[in-house]
Structures are given as C-alpha cells and as structure tokens.
Amino acid sequence: MKIKAIIFGATGMVGEGVLLETLKYKNIESILIIGRRPCMVTHEKLKEIIHHDFYNYSTIEERLKGYNACFFCLGVSSVGMNEQNYTRITYDLTMQVATTLSRINPDMTFCYVSGTGTDSTEHGKMMWARVKGKTENDLKKLPFKSVYLFRPGLMKPTKGQKNVKPIFKAAGLMYPVLKLISPRNICTLEDVGLAMIHAVEVGYQKQILENMDIAQLAKIGLGESS
C-alpha cells in the first residue's frame, strides 16, 4: 500500500519534523500540506494548499479526496488562554478537519498529536489536558479506518529543522542524559514521524501512544527511508 498523506501544521516544529520523515520515506507516494502560509519546502512528492479558514473546507474539499493518511500536527500553547479560546483552537478546529476528512476519505488513518499528560477523563484540574482529552475521545468516534493519538513529551528535533523552540533545542542537546533518566517523558521527532507512518502501514496494538510506544512503533515498518 502506497501512502498518500495530508499534513496539517508543517510550519510548526512537530509538523516540520514529521514532514521531513515523510519526504525521505520510500513508501509515501504523495504529500499534501494544508497551511495558512507556505512551508518553504519543495519536493517532487509535495503539493501545498494555502487555506486561511481552518473551520471551513468546502472550497477545497475536492482536492482533499483520495488520501489514506492524515498527520495532524497543529497545536498551540494554552499559556495565557482561557478555556473557551483554547477549546476553539484545539478542539473545534481539529474536529472540523477530522469530520470533513472522515466523510470524504473513510479509509484514512488519522494520526493526532496530543501530549504527555492528556486527561482522557476530561475532568482533571489541568485545562489543556481536559480539552486535549475531549479531542482525543471524540476523534475515536469518527468513522476513519483507524485513529491513533500520539502523546509525545519533550522531543529531540530532527537535524536540519528550522522551527525549533528553545526548550526543544535544549532537549536535543541533553537527549542522551534525559533518555537515560526519564525515558517515559522524552522521544525524538524522527521517531514521531516514523511511528505515524508505520501506524498507517502496519497499525499498532494501542490507540494512545505514549513516548515508549512511539519509540517502539518507529522501529516497525514495511518501507524504508531513502
């Protein structure tokens, strides 16, 4: 099975890291980037749609058909945001994308980047964790072929990345030590990208993937990176 993937969030750190892995992976036939601004990457596999209204896809819906994977890497920090605004950006936006794609591409595998500490009960004290938990729970109800929920913690950036926040630059420098003392709370962006690809290719026994699951699935796949 050749993979035809849509990526959201390619101009952010996680999305850029995932994009770099998809470009190298031989079993990925084509990649469609959806974003508000150009990702500034050119490749024979890559197409891009600049789209400004992430709550409405009626004008580009025909161009979204025929894809069998979505790597959803959009996200914002909850710092300084109230729950209503954070919910609109994190939950409402994600569900609008996913509802549209599940309707037009029911054979799609949808991979969503959440985060370590996400609250599946939706009733915990941390606002961001409740909202992420509700998003995860409702994504699982959509009629996709498969839904996988990725919960990375600190991530080591991929070599050559441009969009890297200072805390993740530090995580990259300290990665060998952090991996040794806290392996359940850290992973690499290379592993995140590969794990998403492998989830489409071969699946995984869990829907929710913590850091250790991400590292494990990254090692299991059918295709190869070039």
C-alpha positions as CSV (number, residue, x, y, z in Angstrom):
1,M,0.0,0.0,0.0
2,K,1.4,3.4,-1.0
3,I,0.7,6.2,1.4
4,K,-0.9,9.4,0.3
5,A,-0.7,11.7,3.3
6,I,-2.2,15.1,4.3
7,I,-0.2,17.1,6.8
8,F,-1.5,19.9,9.0
9,G,1.0,22.0,10.9
10,A,4.0,21.7,8.7
11,T,5.2,25.2,9.5
12,G,5.4,24.3,13.3
13,M,8.1,22.2,15.0
14,V,6.3,18.9,15.2
15,G,4.8,19.1,11.7
16,E,8.1,20.1,10.2
17,G,9.8,17.1,11.8
18,V,7.0,14.8,10.5
19,L,7.2,16.3,7.1
20,L,11.0,15.6,6.9
21,E,10.4,11.9,7.6
22,T,7.6,11.6,5.1
23,L,9.8,13.1,2.3
24,K,12.5,10.5,3.0
25,Y,10.2,7.5,3.2
26,K,10.0,5.5,0.1
27,N,6.5,4.1,0.7
28,I,5.0,7.6,0.7
29,E,3.8,8.4,-2.8
30,S,2.5,11.9,-2.2
31,I,2.1,14.6,0.5
32,L,-0.4,17.4,0.7
33,I,0.4,20.3,3.0
34,I,-2.5,22.4,4.3
35,G,-1.5,25.7,5.9
36,R,-2.0,29.4,6.2
37,R,1.4,30.2,4.9
38,P,3.9,28.3,2.7
39,C,6.1,25.7,4.4
40,M,9.1,26.8,2.2
41,V,9.9,23.2,1.2
42,T,10.0,21.9,-2.3
43,H,10.0,18.3,-3.3
44,E,8.6,16.1,-6.1
45,K,6.2,14.4,-3.7
46,L,4.9,17.6,-2.2
47,K,1.8,19.7,-3.0
48,E,0.6,22.6,-0.9
49,I,-2.7,24.4,-0.4
50,I,-2.7,27.8,1.3
51,H,-6.0,27.9,3.2
52,H,-7.0,30.6,5.7
53,D,-10.3,29.3,7.1
54,F,-9.5,26.2,9.1
55,Y,-13.1,25.9,10.2
56,N,-14.5,25.5,6.6
57,Y,-13.1,23.3,3.8
58,S,-15.9,23.5,1.3
59,T,-13.8,25.4,-1.2
60,I,-11.0,22.8,-1.3
61,E,-12.9,19.6,-0.4
62,E,-12.4,18.1,-3.8
63,R,-8.7,18.4,-3.5
64,L,-8.7,16.5,-0.2
65,K,-10.1,13.3,-1.7
66,G,-8.1,10.2,-2.4
67,Y,-5.7,10.4,0.6
68,N,-5.3,7.5,3.0
69,A,-3.4,9.2,5.9
70,C,-3.6,12.4,7.8
71,F,-0.8,13.6,10.2
72,F,-2.4,16.3,12.3
73,C,0.3,18.3,14.0
74,L,-1.4,21.6,14.6
75,G,-1.3,22.9,18.2
76,V,-0.9,26.0,20.4
77,S,0.2,26.5,23.9
78,S,-2.5,27.1,26.5
79,V,-0.4,29.7,28.3
80,G,-2.4,32.9,28.7
81,M,-5.5,31.4,27.1
82,N,-8.9,30.9,28.7
83,E,-10.7,27.5,28.2
84,Q,-13.2,28.9,25.7
85,N,-10.5,30.2,23.3
86,Y,-8.2,27.2,23.8
87,T,-11.1,24.9,23.1
88,R,-12.0,26.7,19.9
89,I,-8.4,26.4,18.5
90,T,-7.6,22.9,19.9
91,Y,-11.0,21.0,19.8
92,D,-13.2,22.8,17.4
93,L,-10.6,23.3,14.7
94,T,-9.3,19.7,14.9
95,M,-12.8,18.2,14.8
96,Q,-13.8,20.3,11.8
97,V,-10.8,18.9,9.9
98,A,-11.3,15.4,11.1
99,T,-15.1,15.3,10.4
100,T,-14.5,16.5,6.9
101,L,-11.8,14.0,6.2
102,S,-13.7,11.1,7.7
103,R,-16.6,11.8,5.5
104,I,-14.7,12.0,2.2
105,N,-11.9,9.6,3.0
106,P,-13.3,6.8,5.2
107,D,-10.3,4.5,4.5
108,M,-8.0,7.1,6.0
109,T,-5.8,6.6,9.1
110,F,-5.8,9.7,11.2
111,C,-2.8,10.5,13.5
112,Y,-3.3,13.2,16.0
113,V,-0.5,14.9,18.1
114,S,-1.7,15.4,21.6
115,G,0.8,15.4,24.5
116,T,2.1,13.7,27.6
117,G,-0.4,14.2,30.4
118,T,-3.5,14.4,28.3
119,D,-6.6,13.7,30.5
120,S,-8.9,11.1,29.0
121,T,-11.4,11.5,31.8
122,E,-12.0,15.2,30.7
123,H,-12.4,16.1,34.4
124,G,-8.9,16.8,35.7
125,K,-7.5,20.1,37.1
126,M,-5.4,21.0,34.0
127,M,-7.4,22.9,31.5
128,W,-5.3,22.0,28.5
129,A,-5.3,18.3,29.4
130,R,-9.1,18.2,29.7
131,V,-9.5,19.8,26.2
132,K,-6.9,17.5,24.6
133,G,-8.7,14.6,26.3
134,K,-12.0,15.6,24.9
135,T,-10.4,16.0,21.5
136,E,-8.9,12.5,21.6
137,N,-12.1,10.9,22.8
138,D,-14.2,12.5,20.1
139,L,-11.7,11.7,17.3
140,K,-12.0,8.0,18.3
141,K,-15.8,8.2,17.5
142,L,-15.3,9.3,13.9
143,P,-15.6,6.7,11.0
144,F,-12.0,6.6,10.0
145,K,-10.3,3.3,9.2
146,S,-8.0,4.0,12.2
147,V,-7.3,6.7,14.7
148,Y,-4.0,7.0,16.6
149,L,-3.4,9.5,19.3
150,F,0.2,10.5,19.9
151,R,1.3,11.8,23.3
152,P,4.9,12.9,23.0
153,G,6.7,14.7,25.8
154,L,10.0,16.6,25.3
155,M,11.2,15.9,21.7
156,K,14.7,15.9,20.2
157,P,14.5,17.9,17.0
158,T,15.5,16.4,13.7
159,K,18.7,17.6,12.1
160,G,18.0,20.4,9.6
161,Q,14.8,21.6,11.3
162,K,14.2,25.4,11.2
163,N,11.2,25.7,13.5
164,V,12.6,24.7,16.9
165,K,11.7,26.3,20.2
166,P,14.5,26.9,22.7
167,I,13.3,24.3,25.2
168,F,13.4,21.6,22.5
169,K,16.9,22.8,21.4
170,A,18.0,22.2,25.0
171,A,16.2,18.8,24.9
172,G,18.2,17.9,21.8
173,L,21.5,18.8,23.5
174,M,20.6,16.9,26.6
175,Y,18.8,14.0,24.9
176,P,21.3,11.2,25.9
177,V,21.0,12.1,29.6
178,L,17.3,12.7,29.6
179,K,16.7,9.5,27.7
180,L,18.7,7.6,30.4
181,I,17.0,9.2,33.4
182,S,13.5,9.8,32.1
183,P,12.7,7.6,29.0
184,R,9.0,7.8,29.5
185,N,9.0,11.5,29.1
186,I,11.1,12.1,26.0
187,C,11.3,10.9,22.4
188,T,12.7,12.1,19.1
189,L,10.8,13.9,16.3
190,E,12.3,11.3,13.9
191,D,10.5,8.6,16.0
192,V,7.3,10.6,16.0
193,G,7.3,10.9,12.2
194,L,8.3,7.2,11.6
195,A,5.7,6.0,14.1
196,M,3.0,7.9,12.3
197,I,4.0,6.4,9.0
198,H,4.2,2.9,10.5
199,A,0.8,3.3,12.1
200,V,-0.6,3.7,8.6
201,E,1.4,0.8,7.2
202,V,1.0,-1.9,9.9
203,G,-1.1,-0.4,12.8
204,Y,-0.4,-0.7,16.5
205,Q,-2.0,-2.5,19.4
206,K,-2.9,0.7,21.2
207,Q,-4.8,3.8,20.1
208,I,-3.0,6.0,22.5
209,L,0.8,6.1,22.1
210,E,3.0,7.4,24.9
211,N,6.7,8.1,24.4
212,M,7.7,4.5,24.8
213,D,5.1,3.3,22.3
214,I,6.3,6.0,19.8
215,A,9.8,4.7,20.1
216,Q,8.7,1.1,19.7
217,L,6.4,1.7,16.7
218,A,9.1,3.8,15.0
219,K,11.2,0.6,14.7
220,I,8.4,-1.3,13.0
221,G,7.5,-0.7,9.3
222,L,7.3,-2.0,5.8
223,G,9.0,0.7,3.8
224,E,12.4,2.3,4.1
225,S,13.8,5.8,4.4
226,S,16.0,6.9,1.5
